[in-house]
Amino acid sequence: TYDLLGEVVGNGLVTSSGKLWLQQRKLCSPFFHFQALNSAAPVIADEATKMLARLQVSAGQDLVPQDVFARTASAI
């Protein structure tokens, strides 16, 4: 399964092992530190609220695809 996944997403943190995994894990570690996540929480909550509002509007209409990865002006 990891071989197939590796062909699709490359040799990243999820699909690597050994020294390469350790190197990538150390590189990513600061992004998951409590302080980094704590400062990102208000932005995440705000964007989730905006996405929920867009979904609620489209729920009353025919099914409208929503791009959950679209950036808004406030996220840039």
Buried (B, 14 or more C-beta within 10 A) or exposed (E): EEEEEBEEEEEEEEBBEEEEBEEBEEEEEEEEEEEEEEEEEEEEEEBEEEBEEBEEEEEEEEEEEEEEEEEEEEEE
